[in-house]
Amino acid sequence: MKLFFNSISCWVLAGVLAGSCWAGPIGTSSVAGGILYGTGEEVTIYFRGSEAGFDSRLWLDLEPALGPFFPNHSTAPGTSISLGVVPLNTPLVFHLEVITEPYDWRMGPAGSNSDGQVHARITPWAADPLIPANGFLVGWEDWPGESDFDYNDHEFVAAGVSDTPTPTPEPATFLMLGAALVGLGLVRFRRAR
């Protein structure tokens, strides 16, 4: 009887871990047509998995372009690659090269792609045993037009990024701050006399 319960415990634990590693489609609550931005920190990407029939790989559109990353049928889930430190607010536009068919899809609005469809969705990601970093999950659809658009054909997690640009102070803000500090200095100087 004890062996029976130990076996069931192992199966339940395996199911929980497998569920956290592969939760299926990214879902409609994710952001369609978004891109990611550098935060001034090291950016690491992790391959999550693929449910695609087509072969594909990932690229990053920077000058020069980086990649290819994560061939979907030969990369182990959890594999990570450091992209180095990416300056604050640098747009990180990834694109998916579908090798089996001649398709090339970009993150961003529908107009970024030749079929007028959004091919990548973004959602926040919380660290789990497979990918031990918080960040954003990006799920891809690799087929054009009348596809299932389940966004699980090529999935990766990016850590050290933001889904919105970080506001930076405008020069006028610095000017007002400088004027306030000079004013405080004058007040202190007069009181000291």
C-alpha positions as CSV (number, residue, x, y, z in Angstrom):
1,M,0.0,0.0,0.0
2,K,2.8,2.4,0.9
3,L,4.5,1.6,-2.5
4,F,1.2,2.5,-4.2
5,F,1.0,5.9,-2.6
6,N,4.7,6.6,-3.3
7,S,4.1,5.8,-6.9
8,I,1.0,8.1,-7.1
9,S,3.0,10.9,-5.4
10,C,5.8,10.5,-8.0
11,W,3.2,10.7,-10.8
12,V,1.5,13.8,-9.3
13,L,4.8,15.5,-8.8
14,A,5.9,14.7,-12.4
15,G,2.6,16.1,-13.7
16,V,3.0,19.3,-11.7
17,L,6.6,19.8,-12.9
18,A,5.6,19.0,-16.5
19,G,2.7,21.4,-16.3
20,S,4.9,24.2,-15.1
21,C,7.5,23.5,-17.9
22,W,4.9,23.2,-20.7
23,A,1.6,25.0,-20.0
24,G,0.4,24.9,-23.6
25,P,-0.7,27.9,-25.7
26,I,0.3,31.4,-24.6
27,G,-3.3,32.5,-24.5
28,T,-5.3,35.5,-25.5
29,S,-4.4,37.4,-22.3
30,S,-1.0,38.0,-23.7
31,V,0.1,41.1,-25.6
32,A,-0.3,40.8,-29.3
33,G,2.0,42.8,-31.5
34,G,4.4,44.0,-28.8
35,I,8.1,44.1,-28.6
36,L,10.7,44.0,-25.8
37,Y,13.1,46.6,-24.7
38,G,16.6,46.6,-23.1
39,T,16.8,47.6,-19.4
40,G,20.5,48.3,-19.3
41,E,21.1,44.9,-17.8
42,E,22.3,41.6,-19.2
43,V,19.7,39.9,-21.4
44,T,19.4,36.1,-21.3
45,I,17.0,34.1,-23.5
46,Y,15.8,30.6,-22.6
47,F,14.3,28.1,-25.0
48,R,10.9,26.9,-23.6
49,G,9.8,24.5,-26.3
50,S,8.0,23.9,-29.6
51,E,4.9,22.1,-30.7
52,A,5.5,22.9,-34.4
53,G,5.8,20.6,-37.4
54,F,8.0,23.0,-39.2
55,D,11.7,23.6,-38.5
56,S,12.4,27.2,-37.3
57,R,15.0,29.2,-35.5
58,L,15.2,32.6,-33.8
59,W,17.1,35.8,-34.8
60,L,17.4,39.2,-33.1
61,D,17.3,42.3,-35.4
62,L,20.1,44.4,-34.1
63,E,23.1,45.9,-36.0
64,P,24.5,43.4,-36.8
65,A,21.7,40.8,-36.5
66,L,22.3,38.1,-33.8
67,G,21.5,34.5,-34.3
68,P,20.4,32.0,-35.2
69,F,19.2,30.8,-31.8
70,F,17.3,27.8,-30.7
71,P,16.6,25.5,-33.7
72,N,13.2,24.3,-32.4
73,H,13.6,20.5,-33.0
74,S,17.2,20.2,-31.8
75,T,17.3,22.5,-28.7
76,A,16.6,21.2,-25.3
77,P,14.0,23.1,-23.2
78,G,15.8,25.3,-20.7
79,T,18.8,26.0,-22.9
80,S,20.0,29.6,-22.3
81,I,22.0,32.1,-24.2
82,S,23.3,35.5,-22.9
83,L,22.9,38.4,-25.3
84,G,25.1,40.6,-23.1
85,V,24.1,44.0,-21.7
86,V,21.5,45.7,-23.8
87,P,21.3,49.5,-23.4
88,L,18.2,51.0,-21.8
89,N,15.2,51.2,-24.1
90,T,16.9,49.5,-27.1
91,P,14.1,47.8,-29.0
92,L,14.6,44.0,-29.2
93,V,12.8,42.9,-32.3
94,F,13.1,39.1,-32.6
95,H,12.1,37.3,-35.8
96,L,11.3,33.7,-36.5
97,E,12.8,32.1,-39.5
98,V,10.7,29.1,-40.6
99,I,13.2,26.9,-42.5
100,T,10.8,24.2,-43.7
101,E,8.7,26.8,-45.6
102,P,10.2,30.2,-46.7
103,Y,8.5,32.3,-44.0
104,D,10.1,35.0,-41.9
105,W,7.9,36.5,-39.1
106,R,8.7,39.5,-36.9
107,M,7.6,40.6,-33.5
108,G,5.5,43.7,-33.5
109,P,2.3,44.9,-35.1
110,A,0.5,42.9,-37.8
111,G,1.9,45.3,-40.5
112,S,5.4,44.0,-39.7
113,N,4.6,40.7,-41.5
114,S,3.8,40.0,-45.1
115,D,0.5,38.3,-44.4
116,G,-0.7,41.2,-42.2
117,Q,-1.0,39.0,-39.1
118,V,0.6,39.2,-35.6
119,H,2.9,36.2,-35.3
120,A,4.3,36.7,-31.8
121,R,2.6,37.3,-28.4
122,I,4.2,38.3,-25.1
123,T,3.2,37.6,-21.5
124,P,4.9,37.9,-18.2
125,W,6.9,34.9,-17.0
126,A,7.6,33.8,-13.5
127,A,10.6,31.6,-12.8
128,D,10.1,27.8,-12.6
129,P,12.4,24.8,-12.2
130,L,13.1,24.7,-16.0
131,I,13.7,28.5,-16.5
132,P,14.9,30.0,-13.2
133,A,14.4,33.7,-14.2
134,N,11.5,36.1,-14.3
135,G,10.9,37.8,-17.6
136,F,8.6,37.6,-20.6
137,L,7.4,34.5,-22.5
138,V,7.3,35.0,-26.3
139,G,5.2,32.6,-28.2
140,W,5.2,32.3,-32.0
141,E,2.8,31.2,-34.7
142,D,4.8,29.9,-37.7
143,W,2.1,29.5,-40.3
144,P,0.6,32.3,-42.3
145,G,-3.0,33.5,-42.8
146,E,-5.6,30.9,-41.9
147,S,-3.6,29.3,-39.1
148,D,-4.6,28.1,-35.6
149,F,-2.7,31.0,-34.0
150,D,-2.1,29.1,-30.8
151,Y,1.4,30.8,-30.5
152,N,3.2,27.6,-29.3
153,D,5.2,26.8,-32.4
154,H,8.4,28.3,-31.0
155,E,8.5,29.6,-27.4
156,F,11.3,31.4,-25.5
157,V,11.7,33.4,-22.3
158,A,13.6,36.7,-22.2
159,A,15.0,37.9,-18.9
160,G,16.5,41.4,-18.3
161,V,14.0,43.1,-20.6
162,S,10.8,45.2,-20.3
163,D,7.7,45.1,-22.4
164,T,7.5,49.0,-22.3
165,P,10.2,51.6,-22.7
166,T,11.5,53.0,-19.4
167,P,10.6,56.7,-19.1
168,T,13.7,58.9,-19.1
169,P,13.8,62.4,-17.6
170,E,13.6,65.2,-20.2
171,P,16.3,68.0,-20.2
172,A,13.7,70.4,-18.8
173,T,13.4,68.2,-15.7
174,F,17.1,68.3,-15.1
175,L,17.1,72.1,-15.6
176,M,14.3,72.5,-12.9
177,L,16.2,70.2,-10.6
178,G,19.4,72.1,-11.0
179,A,17.6,75.4,-10.4
180,A,16.0,74.1,-7.2
181,L,19.4,72.9,-5.9
182,V,21.0,76.3,-6.7
183,G,18.1,78.0,-4.9
184,L,18.5,75.7,-1.8
185,G,22.3,76.4,-1.8
186,L,21.6,80.2,-1.9
187,V,19.2,80.0,1.0
188,R,21.7,77.9,3.1
189,F,24.5,80.4,2.2
190,R,22.4,83.4,3.4
191,R,21.5,81.7,6.7
192,A,25.1,80.8,7.3
193,R,26.1,84.5,7.0
